[in-house]
Amino acid sequence: MRIAVLDADGEELALITSILRSLGHDCQAFTRGSALQRELQRETFDLLVLDWQLPDTTGPEFARWARTTLKDRVPMLLMTQRYEEEDIVEGLAAGADDIIVSPIRVGELAARVRALMRRAYAQQPTDDQTWGRYHFVPARQRLEVDGTPVVLTQKQYNLALLLFRNMGRVLSRRYLLEAIWGISSPMGSEQASRSLDTHVSRVRTALRLRPESGYRLAAVYGQGYCFEAVEADASSLA
């Protein structure tokens, strides 16, 4: 999972990112709310870990901004030295999903992150999955459309399944490159980026992911791609 950590305290920031990376997560560190806001306009994260006291905002203020601005409902964990009931209520009311009181304890942080991830992202099933005309068989890397097998490469299959599982969510190019190609550099290689566009185009064509078929796979300027269900034009399918 990709996690953004926002904390102005350098030592605490290093500790938190170290803990989360030890759990196998990809972490990106920020010391100012404005920097994370800019990054969220073009990147995809699975969890935000926010400190309460920041140089240019507060954790609750950032949470309110995220809930009113971002299309996706990203889970948020708020860190604070405050422990009064009214502070906890303020943080949760602002949009945080959970609150952890400093000083941070390694085991507690790991447990809370795991719990948030379980609630927000239920474990992906390995059994067959069906979305309308599209039937995926993960155990066999097989996809059928209207009962007819569709020939895809492994990466194309993985990309198609990732898109269906994240329907309606904007996925950044970096997120897709990491998930499908395992490339973790900030922008990925230029060759991989071109390969991503080619694979998206081939998946769109092979699966007929067009509005008249009930789906739209569209590029989102400055971010990545968004796959969503739309109302199909029945006459176009005849």
C-alpha positions in Angstrom: 0.0 0.0 0.0 1.1 3.6 -0.6 1.1 5.8 2.5 1.7 9.5 2.8 3.0 10.7 6.2 2.6 14.4 7.2 4.7 15.4 10.2 6.8 18.5 10.9 8.9 16.7 13.5 11.8 15.2 11.6 12.6 12.5 14.2 9.0 11.4 14.5 8.6 11.4 10.8 11.6 9.2 10.3 10.3 6.8 13.0 6.9 6.5 11.5 8.1 6.0 7.9 10.6 3.4 9.2 7.8 1.5 11.0 5.5 1.5 8.0 8.2 0.5 5.5 9.1 -2.4 7.8 5.4 -3.5 7.3 5.9 -3.6 3.6 4.3 -0.3 2.7 5.6 2.4 0.3 5.9 5.6 2.3 6.3 9.2 1.1 7.2 11.8 3.8 5.9 15.4 4.0 6.6 18.2 6.5 4.1 20.7 5.2 0.4 20.4 4.5 0.6 22.4 1.3 3.2 20.0 -0.2 1.0 17.0 0.5 -2.1 18.9 -0.9 -0.2 19.5 -4.2 0.9 15.8 -4.3 -2.7 14.6 -3.7 -3.8 16.5 -6.8 -1.7 14.2 -9.0 -0.8 11.1 -7.0 -2.8 8.2 -5.4 -2.3 7.1 -1.8 -4.1 4.4 0.1 -3.7 6.0 3.6 -2.8 9.4 5.0 -1.1 9.6 8.4 -1.4 13.2 9.7 0.2 15.0 12.7 -2.0 17.5 14.5 0.4 20.4 14.8 1.9 21.5 11.5 3.6 24.8 10.4 1.0 25.7 7.8 -2.2 23.9 9.0 -3.5 21.4 11.5 -4.4 17.8 11.2 -8.1 18.4 11.6 -8.0 21.3 9.0 -6.2 19.1 6.6 -8.7 16.2 7.1 -11.6 18.6 6.4 -9.8 19.8 3.2 -9.3 16.2 2.1 -12.9 15.2 2.7 -14.3 18.1 0.8 -11.8 18.2 -2.0 -10.6 14.7 -2.9 -12.8 12.5 -5.0 -11.7 9.4 -3.3 -12.3 8.8 0.4 -8.8 8.0 1.5 -8.6 6.7 5.1 -6.8 9.0 7.5 -5.0 8.4 10.8 -4.5 11.5 13.0 -1.6 11.7 15.4 -1.8 14.0 18.4 -0.5 14.7 21.9 -4.0 15.8 22.8 -6.1 13.2 24.7 -9.1 15.2 26.0 -12.5 14.0 24.7 -13.3 17.2 22.9 -10.0 16.9 21.0 -10.8 13.3 19.9 -14.3 14.4 18.9 -12.9 17.3 16.9 -10.4 15.1 15.0 -13.0 12.5 14.1 -15.6 15.1 13.2 -13.1 16.6 10.8 -12.9 13.4 8.9 -10.2 11.3 10.5 -10.9 7.6 10.6 -8.8 6.9 13.7 -6.6 8.8 16.2 -3.4 7.7 17.9 -2.0 9.6 20.9 1.7 10.5 21.0 4.3 9.4 21.9 3.9 6.8 19.1 4.3 3.2 20.2 5.5 0.9 17.4 3.1 -2.0 18.1 0.1 0.3 18.4 0.8 2.2 15.2 1.2 -1.1 13.3 -2.0 -2.5 14.7 -4.0 0.7 13.9 -2.7 0.9 10.4 -3.5 -2.8 9.8 -7.0 -2.3 11.1 -7.6 0.8 9.0 -6.4 -1.0 5.9 -8.7 -4.0 6.6 -11.7 -1.7 7.0 -11.0 0.4 3.9 -9.6 -2.3 1.6 -11.1 -5.7 2.3 -8.8 -8.5 1.2 -9.1 -9.0 -2.5 -10.9 -12.4 -3.1 -9.1 -15.0 -5.1 -12.4 -16.6 -6.2 -14.0 -15.7 -9.5 -15.3 -12.2 -9.8 -18.0 -10.8 -12.1 -18.8 -7.3 -13.2 -21.7 -7.4 -15.6 -20.4 -9.0 -18.8 -16.9 -9.4 -17.4 -16.0 -12.6 -15.6 -12.5 -12.9 -14.0 -10.9 -16.1 -12.9 -7.8 -15.0 -10.9 -6.6 -18.6 -10.2 -6.2 -19.1 -14.0 -5.5 -15.6 -15.1 -8.6 -15.9 -17.3 -11.1 -13.2 -18.4 -14.3 -13.9 -20.2 -16.6 -11.3 -21.8 -20.1 -12.6 -22.4 -18.8 -16.1 -21.8 -16.1 -15.7 -24.5 -12.4 -15.8 -23.4 -10.4 -12.7 -24.1 -6.7 -13.2 -24.9 -4.6 -10.8 -22.7 -0.9 -10.8 -21.6 -0.3 -11.2 -17.9 0.3 -7.5 -17.4 -2.9 -6.6 -19.4 -4.9 -9.1 -17.3 -3.5 -7.7 -14.1 -4.2 -4.1 -15.2 -7.8 -5.0 -16.2 -8.5 -6.7 -12.8 -6.9 -3.7 -10.9 -9.1 -1.3 -12.8 -12.3 -3.2 -12.1 -11.4 -3.6 -8.4 -10.8 0.2 -8.2 -13.8 1.3 -10.2 -14.5 5.0 -9.8 -11.1 5.7 -8.2 -8.5 7.9 -9.9 -5.3 6.0 -10.1 -2.1 7.9 -10.6 0.5 6.8 -13.2 2.9 6.1 -10.4 0.4 4.0 -8.6 -0.2 1.9 -11.7 3.5 1.6 -12.6 4.2 0.3 -9.0 1.2 -2.0 -9.0 1.8 -3.6 -12.4 5.5 -3.1 -13.2 6.9 -2.7 -9.7 8.6 0.5 -10.6 8.9 2.8 -7.5 10.9 5.8 -8.8 9.0 9.1 -8.7 7.9 9.1 -12.3 8.9 5.7 -13.5 11.1 5.2 -16.5 10.0 6.9 -19.7 9.8 3.5 -21.4 7.6 2.1 -18.7 5.3 5.2 -18.9 4.8 4.7 -22.6 4.2 1.0 -22.0 1.5 1.9 -19.5 -0.3 4.0 -22.0 0.0 1.2 -24.6 -1.4 -1.4 -22.2 -4.3 0.9 -21.2 -5.2 1.4 -24.9 -5.0 -2.4 -25.6 -7.2 -3.2 -22.5 -9.7 -0.6 -23.5 -9.9 -2.0 -27.0 -9.9 -5.7 -26.1 -12.6 -5.3 -23.4 -14.6 -2.6 -25.4 -14.5 -0.3 -22.4 -16.5 2.5 -24.0 -19.5 4.5 -22.8 -21.8 2.6 -25.2 -20.8 -0.6 -23.4 -21.4 0.8 -20.0 -17.9 1.7 -18.9 -15.4 4.6 -19.4 -11.6 4.3 -19.1 -10.4 7.9 -19.3 -7.1 9.7 -18.8 -7.2 12.3 -16.0 -4.9 15.2 -16.9 -1.9 15.5 -14.7 -2.8 12.4 -12.6 -3.4 9.1 -14.4 -6.5 7.1 -15.3 -10.1 6.7 -14.0 -12.2 3.7 -14.8 -15.9 4.0 -14.1 -19.3 2.6 -14.9 -21.7 4.8 -16.9 -25.2 4.4 -18.3 -24.9 2.3 -21.4 -26.7 3.2 -24.6 -28.6 -0.1 -25.3 -29.1 0.7 -29.0 -25.3 0.9 -29.5 -24.9 -2.7 -28.3 -27.4 -4.2 -30.8 
